[in-house]
Amino acid sequence: QQAEFAADLWQVHLGEGSDEYKQPAEFFRRTYLTESLKQLLTGAVRRLTGAGGDPVVQLQTNFGGGKTHSMQALYHLFSGVSPSELLGIDTVLKDAEQKKLPAVKRVVLVGNKISPGNPVVKSDGTVIRTLWGELAWQLGGKKAFKRVQADDEKATSPGDVLRELMNEYGPCLILIDEWVAYARQLHETDDLPGGSFETHFTFAQVLIESAKLAKHCLLVISLPSSD
């Protein structure tokens, strides 16, 4: 069915959806590793093992161009499942000149699934208002969130603490999908819990710089292609 091919990164992150998207082995069994996807995965292995690779990757394609599928491939590659169970990954490891995959903390932020106007209460009681609050909480739970709590409550960008968290909880993979869909909502008002449009520009800059400076962090952002 056509509906089965509508990959949703947030759904996979929550452990929902059909097996071909949810289960790493099944996902790679059904995924054809194109040259560009193989390069993306190889670069990710290099970066997260400290053997080179780009710290920040921007996926920019037209609608339906495979951005979310590429992000899911990264998410499943570092799921903790043995590479021997993932079809085609032996070649990726060989190209990256690595014998095994590192244990990686994965963070998933999907812009159209997170509301800038509606704080979320997590399972441990943590109240999160901003994208940086969500990022910190996914990295290290309540303890990591406490480091950005004041910035989360005031909707101000957290600064260098992001780099510290990336190093502390790394290696880490941060996947941001549909960021534009999130940012588009910030134009309407300046008093949203999620922060202002300008604050997000500062956050984007800090996030990218932090990922570059952190030892083992890979930041992958998808942006829709435009003129």
C-alpha positions in Angstrom: 0.0 0.0 0.0 1.1 3.5 -0.8 0.6 4.6 2.8 3.2 2.1 3.9 5.9 4.2 2.1 5.2 7.4 4.0 8.2 7.3 6.2 7.8 9.3 9.4 11.0 9.8 11.5 9.1 10.8 14.6 6.9 7.7 14.5 10.0 5.5 14.2 11.6 7.3 17.1 8.5 6.5 19.2 8.7 2.9 18.2 5.6 3.0 16.1 4.8 2.2 12.5 5.3 -0.9 10.3 8.3 -3.2 10.7 10.0 -2.2 7.5 10.5 1.3 9.0 10.6 0.4 12.7 13.0 -2.6 12.7 16.6 -1.8 11.7 17.3 -5.2 10.0 14.0 -5.1 8.1 14.6 -1.5 7.1 18.0 -2.2 5.5 16.7 -5.4 3.9 14.2 -3.2 2.0 16.5 -0.2 1.4 18.6 0.0 -1.8 21.9 1.7 -0.7 22.4 4.3 -3.5 25.9 5.8 -3.9 24.9 9.0 -2.1 23.2 7.1 0.8 26.3 4.9 1.1 28.5 8.0 1.2 26.3 9.6 3.9 26.4 6.5 6.1 30.2 6.1 5.6 30.8 9.7 6.5 28.6 9.3 9.6 30.6 6.2 10.8 33.9 8.1 10.3 32.6 11.2 12.2 31.2 9.2 15.1 34.3 7.1 15.5 36.6 10.1 15.3 38.1 9.1 12.0 37.1 12.2 10.0 33.8 12.9 8.2 31.8 16.1 8.1 30.3 17.3 11.5 27.3 18.9 9.8 25.3 17.5 6.9 22.4 19.4 5.2 20.1 17.3 3.2 18.4 19.4 0.6 16.1 17.8 -2.0 12.7 18.4 -3.5 9.6 16.9 -1.8 9.8 13.1 -2.0 13.6 13.3 -2.6 14.4 10.8 0.2 15.5 13.1 3.0 13.5 11.4 5.7 14.5 7.9 4.4 18.2 9.0 4.6 17.7 10.1 8.2 16.0 6.8 9.1 19.0 5.0 7.6 21.3 6.9 10.0 18.9 6.4 12.9 18.8 2.6 12.4 22.5 2.3 11.6 23.3 3.5 15.1 20.5 1.6 16.8 22.9 -0.8 18.6 21.9 -3.7 16.4 24.9 -5.7 15.2 26.2 -4.5 11.7 26.1 -8.2 10.6 22.3 -8.1 10.8 22.1 -5.0 8.6 22.2 -5.8 4.9 24.9 -3.8 3.0 26.4 -2.2 6.1 29.6 -4.4 5.9 30.5 -2.4 2.8 29.9 0.9 4.7 32.2 -0.2 7.5 34.8 -1.3 5.0 34.7 2.0 3.2 34.9 3.9 6.6 37.8 1.6 7.5 36.2 0.6 10.8 35.6 -2.8 12.3 32.6 -2.0 14.5 30.0 0.7 15.2 30.2 2.9 18.3 27.4 3.2 20.8 25.6 6.4 19.9 23.1 8.7 21.6 20.4 9.6 19.1 18.3 12.8 19.1 15.3 13.2 16.8 13.6 16.6 16.4 10.8 16.8 13.8 9.5 20.3 13.4 5.9 19.5 12.5 5.5 17.2 15.5 6.7 19.7 18.1 4.6 22.7 19.0 6.4 26.0 19.8 3.2 27.1 21.7 2.5 24.1 23.8 5.0 22.8 26.4 5.4 19.1 26.7 5.5 17.1 29.9 7.9 14.1 29.7 7.5 10.7 31.4 9.8 11.9 34.2 7.8 15.0 34.8 10.2 17.4 33.0 8.3 20.3 31.3 9.9 21.2 27.9 9.2 24.4 25.9 11.9 24.7 23.3 13.8 22.7 20.7 17.0 23.0 22.8 15.2 21.8 25.9 14.0 18.7 23.9 17.5 18.2 22.5 19.1 18.2 25.9 16.5 16.0 27.4 16.9 13.4 24.6 20.7 13.5 25.1 20.7 13.0 28.9 17.3 13.1 30.5 16.5 15.3 33.4 20.2 15.8 34.4 21.1 17.2 30.9 18.0 19.3 30.7 18.8 21.0 34.0 21.8 22.6 32.3 19.5 24.4 29.8 16.5 24.7 32.0 16.8 28.5 32.5 17.2 29.1 28.7 14.2 26.8 28.1 12.0 28.7 30.5 13.1 32.1 29.2 13.1 30.9 25.5 16.7 32.2 25.1 19.4 30.3 23.1 21.6 28.1 25.4 25.0 29.1 24.1 28.2 27.0 24.7 26.4 24.5 27.0 25.3 22.7 23.9 28.9 21.8 23.0 29.5 20.6 26.6 26.4 18.4 26.4 27.5 16.9 23.1 30.9 16.0 24.5 29.5 14.7 27.7 26.8 12.5 26.1 28.7 11.7 22.8 29.1 10.2 20.4 25.8 11.6 19.4 23.7 11.8 16.3 21.3 14.7 16.0 18.6 14.5 13.3 16.5 17.6 12.6 13.6 17.1 10.1 11.0 19.7 9.1 12.7 22.6 10.9 11.3 25.1 8.4 7.7 23.9 9.4 8.6 24.7 13.0 10.2 28.1 12.3 7.4 29.2 10.1 5.1 29.3 13.1 7.4 31.7 15.0 6.6 34.6 12.8 3.2 35.1 14.2 4.0 36.2 17.8 7.0 37.0 20.0 5.8 35.5 23.2 5.7 31.8 22.4 7.2 29.3 24.8 9.3 28.0 22.0 11.0 31.3 21.5 11.1 34.0 18.7 12.1 33.6 15.1 15.3 35.6 15.8 16.2 33.3 18.7 16.0 30.4 16.4 18.5 31.9 14.1 20.9 32.3 17.0 20.1 28.7 18.1 20.8 27.4 14.6 24.1 29.1 14.5 25.1 27.9 18.0 24.0 24.3 17.3 26.1 24.1 14.1 29.2 25.6 15.7 28.8 23.3 18.7 28.5 20.2 16.5 31.7 21.2 14.7 33.6 21.8 17.9 32.3 18.7 19.7 34.5 15.6 19.4 32.0 13.0 18.2 28.8 14.7 17.1 27.0 14.5 13.8 24.3 17.0 13.1 22.0 16.2 10.1 19.4 18.8 9.0 16.9 18.4 6.2 15.7 21.5 4.4 13.2 21.6 1.5 14.8 22.7 -1.7 13.7 26.2 -2.8 14.7 29.0 -5.3 
